[in-house]
Amino acid sequence: MMTLFDSTALIQETTKQLIAGGNALTPQAGIALINEWLEPLTEAENTKPIAGKLQQIKTLLAAPAIDERLVQMCMGDLAELTSTMGSGMGSEGEMPSLLDGLASALRAAGQTSKADE
């Protein structure tokens, strides 16, 4: 099971990678990042929808011909799921703001996807 420290660090690293974008935001980099998230997100019932959306994005990124429009739509859906989870936590602690930042980074990365590389 992932600790709060580990999940905070992974959220921060994911947000940083999504914001940095550029050449680092490739299908291979996306798959590697998704792999880090899948196991911890399948452990809790309330995070399984997010894990399912990540699995869908991973499948799209691994396809020989990547449908960039579909990847962008899925990233938007993932951003909404992440934002909803953050707002459901209330305003206590840093986790809600970290999840809001991650949701914003997902939206931005989805709009500038490099899925065709």
Biopython code that builds the backbone (N, CA, C, O; Angstrom):
import numpy as np
from Bio.PDB.StructureBuilder import StructureBuilder

atoms = [
    (1, "MET", "N", (0.833, -1.174, 0.000)),
    (1, "MET", "CA", (0.000, 0.000, 0.000)),
    (1, "MET", "C", (0.885, 1.248, 0.000)),
    (1, "MET", "O", (1.893, 1.309, 0.705)),
    (2, "MET", "N", (0.500, 2.224, -0.787)),
    (2, "MET", "CA", (1.255, 3.461, -0.926)),
    (2, "MET", "C", (0.998, 4.366, 0.284)),
    (2, "MET", "O", (-0.145, 4.536, 0.710)),
    (3, "THR", "N", (2.062, 4.938, 0.826)),
    (3, "THR", "CA", (1.922, 5.857, 1.955)),
    (3, "THR", "C", (1.506, 7.236, 1.448)),
    (3, "THR", "O", (1.585, 7.524, 0.253)),
    (4, "LEU", "N", (1.065, 8.080, 2.375)),
    (4, "LEU", "CA", (0.695, 9.448, 2.020)),
    (4, "LEU", "C", (1.897, 10.177, 1.433)),
    (4, "LEU", "O", (1.763, 10.925, 0.464)),
    (5, "PHE", "N", (3.060, 9.961, 2.014)),
    (5, "PHE", "CA", (4.288, 10.585, 1.499)),
    (5, "PHE", "C", (4.552, 10.136, 0.067)),
    (5, "PHE", "O", (4.857, 10.959, -0.797)),
    (6, "ASP", "N", (4.436, 8.827, -0.189)),
    (6, "ASP", "CA", (4.679, 8.293, -1.531)),
    (6, "ASP", "C", (3.671, 8.835, -2.535)),
    (6, "ASP", "O", (4.041, 9.213, -3.647)),
    (7, "SER", "N", (2.404, 8.874, -2.150)),
    (7, "SER", "CA", (1.387, 9.362, -3.085)),
    (7, "SER", "C", (1.559, 10.853, -3.348)),
    (7, "SER", "O", (1.366, 11.309, -4.475)),
    (8, "THR", "N", (1.920, 11.614, -2.324)),
    (8, "THR", "CA", (2.178, 13.044, -2.511)),
    (8, "THR", "C", (3.343, 13.252, -3.476)),
    (8, "THR", "O", (3.266, 14.086, -4.379)),
    (9, "ALA", "N", (4.412, 12.500, -3.285)),
    (9, "ALA", "CA", (5.586, 12.612, -4.160)),
    (9, "ALA", "C", (5.234, 12.227, -5.601)),
    (9, "ALA", "O", (5.692, 12.873, -6.544)),
    (10, "LEU", "N", (4.425, 11.179, -5.774)),
    (10, "LEU", "CA", (4.053, 10.746, -7.125)),
    (10, "LEU", "C", (3.136, 11.764, -7.795)),
    (10, "LEU", "O", (3.258, 12.012, -8.995)),
    (11, "ILE", "N", (2.227, 12.352, -7.039)),
    (11, "ILE", "CA", (1.363, 13.404, -7.597)),
    (11, "ILE", "C", (2.221, 14.584, -8.040)),
    (11, "ILE", "O", (2.031, 15.115, -9.134)),
    (12, "GLN", "N", (3.159, 14.992, -7.201)),
    (12, "GLN", "CA", (4.021, 16.127, -7.546)),
    (12, "GLN", "C", (4.879, 15.818, -8.772)),
    (12, "GLN", "O", (5.031, 16.669, -9.649)),
    (13, "GLU", "N", (5.433, 14.623, -8.840)),
    (13, "GLU", "CA", (6.272, 14.243, -9.986)),
    (13, "GLU", "C", (5.439, 14.166, -11.263)),
    (13, "GLU", "O", (5.881, 14.610, -12.323)),
    (14, "THR", "N", (4.256, 13.613, -11.166)),
    (14, "THR", "CA", (3.373, 13.511, -12.334)),
    (14, "THR", "C", (2.992, 14.893, -12.830)),
    (14, "THR", "O", (3.051, 15.163, -14.030)),
    (15, "THR", "N", (2.603, 15.767, -11.918)),
    (15, "THR", "CA", (2.234, 17.138, -12.284)),
    (15, "THR", "C", (3.413, 17.837, -12.950)),
    (15, "THR", "O", (3.249, 18.518, -13.962)),
    (16, "LYS", "N", (4.589, 17.668, -12.383)),
    (16, "LYS", "CA", (5.801, 18.290, -12.933)),
    (16, "LYS", "C", (6.061, 17.796, -14.363)),
    (16, "LYS", "O", (6.360, 18.595, -15.250)),
    (17, "GLN", "N", (5.947, 16.486, -14.586)),
    (17, "GLN", "CA", (6.182, 15.942, -15.923)),
    (17, "GLN", "C", (5.141, 16.432, -16.922)),
    (17, "GLN", "O", (5.474, 16.738, -18.066)),
    (18, "LEU", "N", (3.885, 16.507, -16.496)),
    (18, "LEU", "CA", (2.831, 16.976, -17.386)),
    (18, "LEU", "C", (3.007, 18.445, -17.742)),
    (18, "LEU", "O", (2.789, 18.840, -18.887)),
    (19, "ILE", "N", (3.399, 19.252, -16.766)),
    (19, "ILE", "CA", (3.607, 20.682, -17.014)),
    (19, "ILE", "C", (4.820, 20.897, -17.906)),
    (19, "ILE", "O", (4.792, 21.746, -18.797)),
    (20, "ALA", "N", (5.890, 20.131, -17.674)),
    (20, "ALA", "CA", (7.112, 20.273, -18.473)),
    (20, "ALA", "C", (6.838, 19.938, -19.938)),
    (20, "ALA", "O", (7.368, 20.579, -20.846)),
    (21, "GLY", "N", (5.997, 18.915, -20.151)),
    (21, "GLY", "CA", (5.592, 18.547, -21.514)),
    (21, "GLY", "C", (6.778, 18.410, -22.439)),
    (21, "GLY", "O", (7.697, 17.631, -22.184)),
    (22, "GLY", "N", (6.750, 19.172, -23.514)),
    (22, "GLY", "CA", (7.831, 19.125, -24.496)),
    (22, "GLY", "C", (8.078, 17.725, -25.007)),
    (22, "GLY", "O", (7.143, 16.943, -25.177)),
    (23, "ASN", "N", (9.310, 17.414, -25.247)),
    (23, "ASN", "CA", (9.669, 16.099, -25.766)),
    (23, "ASN", "C", (9.554, 14.993, -24.719)),
    (23, "ASN", "O", (9.554, 13.810, -25.059)),
    (24, "ALA", "N", (9.456, 15.379, -23.449)),
    (24, "ALA", "CA", (9.331, 14.377, -22.392)),
    (24, "ALA", "C", (7.942, 13.736, -22.387)),
    (24, "ALA", "O", (7.763, 12.648, -21.839)),
    (25, "LEU", "N", (6.975, 14.395, -22.987)),
    (25, "LEU", "CA", (5.602, 13.906, -22.987)),
    (25, "LEU", "C", (5.357, 13.045, -24.227)),
    (25, "LEU", "O", (4.698, 13.463, -25.179)),
    (26, "THR", "N", (5.904, 11.845, -24.184)),
    (26, "THR", "CA", (5.782, 10.895, -25.290)),
    (26, "THR", "C", (4.883, 9.735, -24.855)),
    (26, "THR", "O", (4.635, 9.563, -23.661)),
    (27, "PRO", "N", (4.397, 8.945, -25.798)),
    (27, "PRO", "CA", (3.611, 7.775, -25.408)),
    (27, "PRO", "C", (4.369, 6.854, -24.456)),
    (27, "PRO", "O", (3.783, 6.342, -23.502)),
    (28, "GLN", "N", (5.648, 6.637, -24.695)),
    (28, "GLN", "CA", (6.445, 5.756, -23.841)),
    (28, "GLN", "C", (6.558, 6.313, -22.421)),
    (28, "GLN", "O", (6.441, 5.570, -21.446)),
    (29, "ALA", "N", (6.785, 7.615, -22.311)),
    (29, "ALA", "CA", (6.865, 8.250, -20.992)),
    (29, "ALA", "C", (5.515, 8.177, -20.289)),
    (29, "ALA", "O", (5.454, 7.961, -19.078)),
    (30, "GLY", "N", (4.440, 8.355, -21.039)),
    (30, "GLY", "CA", (3.098, 8.261, -20.475)),
    (30, "GLY", "C", (2.807, 6.875, -19.942)),
    (30, "GLY", "O", (2.249, 6.729, -18.855)),
    (31, "ILE", "N", (3.181, 5.860, -20.697)),
    (31, "ILE", "CA", (2.960, 4.469, -20.272)),
    (31, "ILE", "C", (3.758, 4.179, -19.003)),
    (31, "ILE", "O", (3.241, 3.545, -18.083)),
    (32, "ALA", "N", (4.997, 4.630, -18.943)),
    (32, "ALA", "CA", (5.826, 4.407, -17.754)),
    (32, "ALA", "C", (5.201, 5.072, -16.525)),
    (32, "ALA", "O", (5.178, 4.488, -15.441)),
    (33, "LEU", "N", (4.704, 6.274, -16.697)),
    (33, "LEU", "CA", (4.075, 6.993, -15.589)),
    (33, "LEU", "C", (2.772, 6.314, -15.166)),
    (33, "LEU", "O", (2.495, 6.182, -13.974)),
    (34, "ILE", "N", (1.985, 5.891, -16.134)),
    (34, "ILE", "CA", (0.735, 5.185, -15.835)),
    (34, "ILE", "C", (1.022, 3.909, -15.046)),
    (34, "ILE", "O", (0.298, 3.582, -14.105)),
    (35, "ASN", "N", (2.070, 3.196, -15.426)),
    (35, "ASN", "CA", (2.422, 1.958, -14.720)),
    (35, "ASN", "C", (2.693, 2.197, -13.237)),
    (35, "ASN", "O", (2.399, 1.340, -12.403)),
    (36, "GLU", "N", (3.256, 3.365, -12.908)),
    (36, "GLU", "CA", (3.516, 3.692, -11.505)),
    (36, "GLU", "C", (2.214, 3.889, -10.729)),
    (36, "GLU", "O", (2.156, 3.631, -9.527)),
    (37, "TRP", "N", (1.183, 4.342, -11.414)),
    (37, "TRP", "CA", (-0.085, 4.657, -10.769)),
    (37, "TRP", "C", (-1.045, 3.481, -10.674)),
    (37, "TRP", "O", (-1.837, 3.413, -9.735)),
    (38, "LEU", "N", (-0.995, 2.561, -11.616)),
    (38, "LEU", "CA", (-2.037, 1.538, -11.713)),
    (38, "LEU", "C", (-2.211, 0.700, -10.446)),
    (38, "LEU", "O", (-3.331, 0.563, -9.954)),
    (39, "GLU", "N", (-1.147, 0.148, -9.919)),
    (39, "GLU", "CA", (-1.297, -0.719, -8.751)),
    (39, "GLU", "C", (-1.883, 0.003, -7.543)),
    (39, "GLU", "O", (-2.853, -0.483, -6.961)),
    (40, "PRO", "N", (-1.322, 1.158, -7.144)),
    (40, "PRO", "CA", (-1.902, 1.822, -5.969)),
    (40, "PRO", "C", (-3.362, 2.245, -6.179)),
    (40, "PRO", "O", (-4.151, 2.236, -5.234)),
    (41, "LEU", "N", (-3.719, 2.611, -7.401)),
    (41, "LEU", "CA", (-5.089, 3.070, -7.635)),
    (41, "LEU", "C", (-6.106, 1.942, -7.692)),
    (41, "LEU", "O", (-7.305, 2.185, -7.550)),
    (42, "THR", "N", (-5.650, 0.723, -7.896)),
    (42, "THR", "CA", (-6.587, -0.402, -7.907)),
    (42, "THR", "C", (-6.826, -0.959, -6.504)),
    (42, "THR", "O", (-7.665, -1.841, -6.326)),
    (43, "GLU", "N", (-6.096, -0.453, -5.508)),
    (43, "GLU", "CA", (-6.224, -0.960, -4.137)),
    (43, "GLU", "C", (-7.468, -0.448, -3.425)),
    (43, "GLU", "O", (-8.031, -1.156, -2.589)),
    (44, "ALA", "N", (-7.903, 0.755, -3.734)),
    (44, "ALA", "CA", (-9.062, 1.342, -3.055)),
    (44, "ALA", "C", (-10.246, 1.424, -4.015)),
    (44, "ALA", "O", (-10.079, 1.710, -5.201)),
    (45, "GLU", "N", (-11.410, 1.175, -3.501)),
    (45, "GLU", "CA", (-12.623, 1.170, -4.321)),
    (45, "GLU", "C", (-12.872, 2.538, -4.966)),
    (45, "GLU", "O", (-13.272, 2.610, -6.128)),
    (46, "ASN", "N", (-12.636, 3.624, -4.214)),
    (46, "ASN", "CA", (-12.941, 4.956, -4.727)),
    (46, "ASN", "C", (-11.961, 5.437, -5.799)),
    (46, "ASN", "O", (-12.227, 6.441, -6.460)),
    (47, "THR", "N", (-10.842, 4.749, -5.986)),
    (47, "THR", "CA", (-9.891, 5.157, -7.022)),
    (47, "THR", "C", (-9.918, 4.230, -8.238)),
    (47, "THR", "O", (-9.200, 4.465, -9.210)),
    (48, "LYS", "N", (-10.730, 3.190, -8.193)),
    (48, "LYS", "CA", (-10.791, 2.258, -9.336)),
    (48, "LYS", "C", (-11.251, 2.912, -10.633)),
    (48, "LYS", "O", (-10.749, 2.533, -11.691)),
    (49, "PRO", "N", (-12.186, 3.882, -10.617)),
    (49, "PRO", "CA", (-12.527, 4.552, -11.880)),
    (49, "PRO", "C", (-11.336, 5.278, -12.508)),
    (49, "PRO", "O", (-11.192, 5.309, -13.730)),
    (50, "ILE", "N", (-10.495, 5.853, -11.669)),
    (50, "ILE", "CA", (-9.298, 6.531, -12.178)),
    (50, "ILE", "C", (-8.336, 5.501, -12.768)),
    (50, "ILE", "O", (-7.759, 5.725, -13.833)),
    (51, "ALA", "N", (-8.166, 4.383, -12.081)),
    (51, "ALA", "CA", (-7.302, 3.311, -12.596)),
    (51, "ALA", "C", (-7.829, 2.805, -13.936)),
    (51, "ALA", "O", (-7.050, 2.541, -14.852)),
    (52, "GLY", "N", (-9.140, 2.671, -14.049)),
    (52, "GLY", "CA", (-9.733, 2.217, -15.308)),
    (52, "GLY", "C", (-9.476, 3.184, -16.450)),
    (52, "GLY", "O", (-9.189, 2.763, -17.571)),
    (53, "LYS", "N", (-9.577, 4.478, -16.172)),
    (53, "LYS", "CA", (-9.329, 5.492, -17.198)),
    (53, "LYS", "C", (-7.852, 5.489, -17.580)),
    (53, "LYS", "O", (-7.519, 5.638, -18.755)),
    (54, "LEU", "N", (-6.965, 5.320, -16.602)),
    (54, "LEU", "CA", (-5.531, 5.237, -16.898)),
    (54, "LEU", "C", (-5.219, 4.017, -17.765)),
    (54, "LEU", "O", (-4.401, 4.095, -18.682)),
    (55, "GLN", "N", (-5.863, 2.904, -17.476)),
    (55, "GLN", "CA", (-5.650, 1.696, -18.278)),
    (55, "GLN", "C", (-6.097, 1.940, -19.721)),
    (55, "GLN", "O", (-5.448, 1.493, -20.667)),
    (56, "GLN", "N", (-7.208, 2.651, -19.876)),
    (56, "GLN", "CA", (-7.702, 2.981, -21.214)),
    (56, "GLN", "C", (-6.691, 3.855, -21.960)),
    (56, "GLN", "O", (-6.413, 3.622, -23.137)),
    (57, "ILE", "N", (-6.147, 4.853, -21.279)),
    (57, "ILE", "CA", (-5.142, 5.728, -21.901)),
    (57, "ILE", "C", (-3.895, 4.927, -22.247)),
    (57, "ILE", "O", (-3.319, 5.110, -23.320)),
    (58, "LYS", "N", (-3.477, 4.051, -21.358)),
    (58, "LYS", "CA", (-2.297, 3.213, -21.613)),
    (58, "LYS", "C", (-2.497, 2.373, -22.870)),
    (58, "LYS", "O", (-1.595, 2.268, -23.701)),
    (59, "THR", "N", (-3.670, 1.780, -23.008)),
    (59, "THR", "CA", (-3.979, 0.976, -24.196)),
    (59, "THR", "C", (-3.923, 1.833, -25.457)),
    (59, "THR", "O", (-3.393, 1.406, -26.483)),
    (60, "LEU", "N", (-4.470, 3.042, -25.375)),
    (60, "LEU", "CA", (-4.446, 3.950, -26.532)),
    (60, "LEU", "C", (-3.013, 4.337, -26.903)),
    (60, "LEU", "O", (-2.665, 4.394, -28.082)),
    (61, "LEU", "N", (-2.188, 4.600, -25.891)),
    (61, "LEU", "CA", (-0.801, 5.007, -26.146)),
    (61, "LEU", "C", (0.055, 3.865, -26.698)),
    (61, "LEU", "O", (1.052, 4.104, -27.378)),
    (62, "ALA", "N", (-0.338, 2.632, -26.402)),
    (62, "ALA", "CA", (0.431, 1.474, -26.872)),
    (62, "ALA", "C", (0.014, 1.026, -28.273)),
    (62, "ALA", "O", (0.661, 0.162, -28.865)),
    (63, "ALA", "N", (-1.044, 1.599, -28.796)),
    (63, "ALA", "CA", (-1.537, 1.204, -30.124)),
    (63, "ALA", "C", (-0.551, 1.623, -31.212)),
    (63, "ALA", "O", (0.136, 2.634, -31.069)),
    (64, "PRO", "N", (-0.477, 0.850, -32.304)),
    (64, "PRO", "CA", (0.426, 1.205, -33.397)),
    (64, "PRO", "C", (0.079, 2.561, -34.036)),
    (64, "PRO", "O", (0.972, 3.319, -34.417)),
    (65, "ALA", "N", (-1.207, 2.854, -34.148)),
    (65, "ALA", "CA", (-1.655, 4.153, -34.658)),
    (65, "ALA", "C", (-2.454, 4.817, -33.541)),
    (65, "ALA", "O", (-3.576, 4.409, -33.243)),
    (66, "ILE", "N", (-1.873, 5.836, -32.931)),
    (66, "ILE", "CA", (-2.482, 6.477, -31.770)),
    (66, "ILE", "C", (-3.537, 7.476, -32.214)),
    (66, "ILE", "O", (-3.281, 8.341, -33.051)),
    (67, "ASP", "N", (-4.723, 7.343, -31.644)),
    (67, "ASP", "CA", (-5.826, 8.269, -31.902)),
    (67, "ASP", "C", (-5.692, 9.438, -30.926)),
    (67, "ASP", "O", (-6.179, 9.374, -29.798)),
    (68, "GLU", "N", (-5.033, 10.498, -31.368)),
    (68, "GLU", "CA", (-4.735, 11.625, -30.493)),
    (68, "GLU", "C", (-6.004, 12.251, -29.925)),
    (68, "GLU", "O", (-6.023, 12.645, -28.758)),
    (69, "ARG", "N", (-7.047, 12.349, -30.714)),
    (69, "ARG", "CA", (-8.301, 12.941, -30.253)),
    (69, "ARG", "C", (-8.888, 12.132, -29.092)),
    (69, "ARG", "O", (-9.375, 12.696, -28.112)),
    (70, "LEU", "N", (-8.835, 10.817, -29.217)),
    (70, "LEU", "CA", (-9.358, 9.953, -28.161)),
    (70, "LEU", "C", (-8.491, 10.031, -26.896)),
    (70, "LEU", "O", (-9.013, 10.010, -25.781)),
    (71, "VAL", "N", (-7.185, 10.121, -27.071)),
    (71, "VAL", "CA", (-6.287, 10.291, -25.919)),
    (71, "VAL", "C", (-6.618, 11.600, -25.207)),
    (71, "VAL", "O", (-6.695, 11.633, -23.979)),
    (72, "GLN", "N", (-6.814, 12.669, -25.959)),
    (72, "GLN", "CA", (-7.143, 13.960, -25.368)),
    (72, "GLN", "C", (-8.466, 13.907, -24.611)),
    (72, "GLN", "O", (-8.583, 14.469, -23.521)),
    (73, "MET", "N", (-9.459, 13.238, -25.182)),
    (73, "MET", "CA", (-10.748, 13.098, -24.501)),
    (73, "MET", "C", (-10.601, 12.332, -23.192)),
    (73, "MET", "O", (-11.169, 12.712, -22.168)),
    (74, "CYS", "N", (-9.831, 11.250, -23.242)),
    (74, "CYS", "CA", (-9.614, 10.435, -22.034)),
    (74, "CYS", "C", (-8.858, 11.210, -20.972)),
    (74, "CYS", "O", (-9.139, 11.064, -19.782)),
    (75, "MET", "N", (-7.907, 12.028, -21.382)),
    (75, "MET", "CA", (-7.172, 12.844, -20.408)),
    (75, "MET", "C", (-8.100, 13.871, -19.767)),
    (75, "MET", "O", (-7.977, 14.164, -18.577)),
    (76, "GLY", "N", (-9.025, 14.418, -20.550)),
    (76, "GLY", "CA", (-10.023, 15.324, -19.993)),
    (76, "GLY", "C", (-10.903, 14.613, -18.975)),
    (76, "GLY", "O", (-11.198, 15.155, -17.910)),
    (77, "ASP", "N", (-11.323, 13.389, -19.311)),
    (77, "ASP", "CA", (-12.122, 12.589, -18.374)),
    (77, "ASP", "C", (-11.333, 12.304, -17.098)),
    (77, "ASP", "O", (-11.868, 12.389, -15.992)),
    (78, "LEU", "N", (-10.061, 11.966, -17.263)),
    (78, "LEU", "CA", (-9.197, 11.685, -16.116)),
    (78, "LEU", "C", (-9.040, 12.933, -15.242)),
    (78, "LEU", "O", (-9.042, 12.842, -14.014)),
    (79, "ALA", "N", (-8.906, 14.091, -15.880)),
    (79, "ALA", "CA", (-8.804, 15.346, -15.136)),
    (79, "ALA", "C", (-10.071, 15.578, -14.310)),
    (79, "ALA", "O", (-9.993, 16.005, -13.158)),
    (80, "GLU", "N", (-11.234, 15.298, -14.897)),
    (80, "GLU", "CA", (-12.494, 15.478, -14.166)),
    (80, "GLU", "C", (-12.591, 14.529, -12.978)),
    (80, "GLU", "O", (-13.005, 14.931, -11.890)),
    (81, "LEU", "N", (-12.211, 13.269, -13.183)),
    (81, "LEU", "CA", (-12.223, 12.301, -12.080)),
    (81, "LEU", "C", (-11.289, 12.740, -10.954)),
    (81, "LEU", "O", (-11.621, 12.634, -9.774)),
    (82, "THR", "N", (-10.119, 13.234, -11.344)),
    (82, "THR", "CA", (-9.122, 13.686, -10.362)),
    (82, "THR", "C", (-9.627, 14.907, -9.608)),
    (82, "THR", "O", (-9.475, 14.999, -8.390)),
    (83, "SER", "N", (-10.224, 15.836, -10.329)),
    (83, "SER", "CA", (-10.757, 17.049, -9.715)),
    (83, "SER", "C", (-11.889, 16.710, -8.749)),
    (83, "SER", "O", (-11.961, 17.269, -7.654)),
    (84, "THR", "N", (-12.763, 15.806, -9.147)),
    (84, "THR", "CA", (-13.872, 15.387, -8.295)),
    (84, "THR", "C", (-13.357, 14.742, -7.019)),
    (84, "THR", "O", (-13.886, 14.982, -5.933)),
    (85, "MET", "N", (-12.321, 13.921, -7.155)),
    (85, "MET", "CA", (-11.749, 13.285, -5.972)),
    (85, "MET", "C", (-11.168, 14.348, -5.038)),
    (85, "MET", "O", (-11.363, 14.285, -3.824)),
    (86, "GLY", "N", (-10.465, 15.310, -5.599)),
    (86, "GLY", "CA", (-9.876, 16.373, -4.788)),
    (86, "GLY", "C", (-10.916, 17.197, -4.060)),
    (86, "GLY", "O", (-10.756, 17.505, -2.879)),
    (87, "SER", "N", (-11.995, 17.560, -4.766)),
    (87, "SER", "CA", (-13.029, 18.374, -4.128)),
    (87, "SER", "C", (-13.803, 17.578, -3.082)),
    (87, "SER", "O", (-14.358, 18.157, -2.149)),
    (88, "GLY", "N", (-13.845, 16.266, -3.230)),
    (88, "GLY", "CA", (-14.524, 15.418, -2.258)),
    (88, "GLY", "C", (-13.762, 15.261, -0.959)),
    (88, "GLY", "O", (-14.301, 14.746, 0.020)),
    (89, "MET", "N", (-12.518, 15.698, -0.941)),
    (89, "MET", "CA", (-11.690, 15.571, 0.261)),
    (89, "MET", "C", (-11.844, 16.751, 1.207)),
    (89, "MET", "O", (-11.295, 16.734, 2.308)),
    (90, "GLY", "N", (-12.573, 17.763, 0.798)),
    (90, "GLY", "CA", (-12.685, 18.962, 1.625)),
    (90, "GLY", "C", (-11.487, 19.863, 1.395)),
    (90, "GLY", "O", (-10.761, 19.700, 0.414)),
    (91, "SER", "N", (-11.281, 20.799, 2.283)),
    (91, "SER", "CA", (-10.194, 21.760, 2.087)),
    (91, "SER", "C", (-9.048, 21.572, 3.076)),
    (91, "SER", "O", (-8.114, 22.374, 3.091)),
    (92, "GLU", "N", (-9.102, 20.553, 3.883)),
    (92, "GLU", "CA", (-8.064, 20.297, 4.881)),
    (92, "GLU", "C", (-6.834, 19.660, 4.235)),
    (92, "GLU", "O", (-6.965, 18.805, 3.360)),
    (93, "GLY", "N", (-5.662, 20.067, 4.657)),
    (93, "GLY", "CA", (-4.421, 19.464, 4.186)),
    (93, "GLY", "C", (-4.059, 19.898, 2.774)),
    (93, "GLY", "O", (-4.750, 20.710, 2.159)),
    (94, "GLU", "N", (-2.966, 19.342, 2.275)),
    (94, "GLU", "CA", (-2.470, 19.732, 0.963)),
    (94, "GLU", "C", (-2.977, 18.856, -0.181)),
    (94, "GLU", "O", (-2.843, 19.240, -1.343)),
    (95, "MET", "N", (-3.552, 17.696, 0.114)),
    (95, "MET", "CA", (-3.964, 16.761, -0.931)),
    (95, "MET", "C", (-4.983, 17.354, -1.901)),
    (95, "MET", "O", (-4.821, 17.178, -3.109)),
    (96, "PRO", "N", (-6.039, 18.059, -1.432)),
    (96, "PRO", "CA", (-6.988, 18.621, -2.398)),
    (96, "PRO", "C", (-6.331, 19.583, -3.393)),
    (96, "PRO", "O", (-6.654, 19.562, -4.581)),
    (97, "SER", "N", (-5.415, 20.419, -2.915)),
    (97, "SER", "CA", (-4.765, 21.355, -3.834)),
    (97, "SER", "C", (-3.797, 20.627, -4.770)),
    (97, "SER", "O", (-3.641, 21.024, -5.925)),
    (98, "LEU", "N", (-3.150, 19.572, -4.286)),
    (98, "LEU", "CA", (-2.274, 18.775, -5.152)),
    (98, "LEU", "C", (-3.093, 18.110, -6.259)),
    (98, "LEU", "O", (-2.667, 18.080, -7.414)),
    (99, "LEU", "N", (-4.262, 17.578, -5.912)),
    (99, "LEU", "CA", (-5.114, 16.931, -6.913)),
    (99, "LEU", "C", (-5.680, 17.950, -7.892)),
    (99, "LEU", "O", (-5.824, 17.645, -9.076)),
    (100, "ASP", "N", (-6.004, 19.153, -7.426)),
    (100, "ASP", "CA", (-6.458, 20.211, -8.338)),
    (100, "ASP", "C", (-5.349, 20.578, -9.323)),
    (100, "ASP", "O", (-5.602, 20.761, -10.514)),
    (101, "GLY", "N", (-4.129, 20.682, -8.822)),
    (101, "GLY", "CA", (-2.989, 20.977, -9.696)),
    (101, "GLY", "C", (-2.764, 19.880, -10.714)),
    (101, "GLY", "O", (-2.469, 20.153, -11.878)),
    (102, "LEU", "N", (-2.902, 18.638, -10.277)),
    (102, "LEU", "CA", (-2.749, 17.504, -11.187)),
    (102, "LEU", "C", (-3.846, 17.522, -12.245)),
    (102, "LEU", "O", (-3.580, 17.275, -13.421)),
    (103, "ALA", "N", (-5.077, 17.812, -11.831)),
    (103, "ALA", "CA", (-6.190, 17.881, -12.788)),
    (103, "ALA", "C", (-5.937, 18.968, -13.834)),
    (103, "ALA", "O", (-6.187, 18.757, -15.021)),
    (104, "SER", "N", (-5.451, 20.107, -13.405)),
    (104, "SER", "CA", (-5.139, 21.198, -14.341)),
    (104, "SER", "C", (-4.029, 20.794, -15.303)),
    (104, "SER", "O", (-4.098, 21.087, -16.497)),
    (105, "ALA", "N", (-3.012, 20.124, -14.783)),
    (105, "ALA", "CA", (-1.905, 19.669, -15.633)),
    (105, "ALA", "C", (-2.383, 18.622, -16.632)),
    (105, "ALA", "O", (-1.927, 18.602, -17.775)),
    (106, "LEU", "N", (-3.296, 17.754, -16.209)),
    (106, "LEU", "CA", (-3.859, 16.748, -17.126)),
    (106, "LEU", "C", (-4.648, 17.416, -18.250)),
    (106, "LEU", "O", (-4.536, 17.029, -19.413)),
    (107, "ARG", "N", (-5.443, 18.417, -17.892)),
    (107, "ARG", "CA", (-6.206, 19.146, -18.914)),
    (107, "ARG", "C", (-5.265, 19.802, -19.923)),
    (107, "ARG", "O", (-5.458, 19.691, -21.133)),
    (108, "ALA", "N", (-4.258, 20.478, -19.410)),
    (108, "ALA", "CA", (-3.311, 21.180, -20.286)),
    (108, "ALA", "C", (-2.545, 20.194, -21.166)),
    (108, "ALA", "O", (-2.377, 20.434, -22.362)),
    (109, "ALA", "N", (-2.083, 19.098, -20.591)),
    (109, "ALA", "CA", (-1.329, 18.102, -21.360)),
    (109, "ALA", "C", (-2.216, 17.447, -22.407)),
    (109, "ALA", "O", (-1.751, 17.115, -23.497)),
    (110, "GLY", "N", (-3.487, 17.261, -22.083)),
    (110, "GLY", "CA", (-4.420, 16.677, -23.044)),
    (110, "GLY", "C", (-4.645, 17.570, -24.244)),
    (110, "GLY", "O", (-4.908, 17.086, -25.344)),
    (111, "GLN", "N", (-4.542, 18.855, -24.040)),
    (111, "GLN", "CA", (-4.721, 19.798, -25.139)),
    (111, "GLN", "C", (-3.477, 19.902, -26.021)),
    (111, "GLN", "O", (-3.560, 20.315, -27.178)),
    (112, "THR", "N", (-2.332, 19.526, -25.469)),
    (112, "THR", "CA", (-1.074, 19.630, -26.222)),
    (112, "THR", "C", (-0.412, 18.265, -26.343)),
    (112, "THR", "O", (0.814, 18.154, -26.335)),
    (113, "SER", "N", (-1.230, 17.237, -26.454)),
    (113, "SER", "CA", (-0.730, 15.866, -26.499)),
    (113, "SER", "C", (0.261, 15.668, -27.640)),
    (113, "SER", "O", (0.103, 16.224, -28.727)),
    (114, "LYS", "N", (1.291, 14.859, -27.364)),
    (114, "LYS", "CA", (2.246, 14.482, -28.398)),
    (114, "LYS", "C", (2.067, 13.009, -28.716)),
    (114, "LYS", "O", (3.035, 12.293, -28.972)),
    (115, "ALA", "N", (0.822, 12.568, -28.697)),
    (115, "ALA", "CA", (0.509, 11.159, -28.898)),
    (115, "ALA", "C", (0.910, 10.672, -30.281)),
    (115, "ALA", "O", (1.027, 9.466, -30.495)),
    (116, "ASP", "N", (1.120, 11.568, -31.207)),
    (116, "ASP", "CA", (1.449, 11.132, -32.568)),
    (116, "ASP", "C", (2.931, 10.899, -32.766)),
    (116, "ASP", "O", (3.364, 10.586, -33.875)),
    (117, "GLU", "N", (3.722, 11.047, -31.706)),
    (117, "GLU", "CA", (5.174, 10.814, -31.867)),
    (117, "GLU", "C", (5.495, 9.347, -31.762)),
    (117, "GLU", "O", (6.658, 8.960, -31.870)),
]
sb = StructureBuilder()
sb.init_structure("model")
sb.init_model(0)
sb.init_chain("A")
sb.init_seg("    ")
for serial, (resi, resn, name, xyz) in enumerate(atoms, 1):
    if name == "N":
        sb.init_residue(resn, " ", resi, " ")
    sb.init_atom(name, np.array(xyz, "f"), 0.0, 1.0, " ", f" {name:<3s}", serial, name[0])
structure = sb.get_structure()
